[in-house]
């Protein structure tokens, strides 16, 4: 379960990073 939670957090962080990069362009 911990592994899945980590994966979820990584995906969420990646999504936020992509959105932030898009906003900075």
Secondary structure, 3 states (H helix, E strand, C coil): CHHHHHHHHHHHHHHHHHHHHHHHC
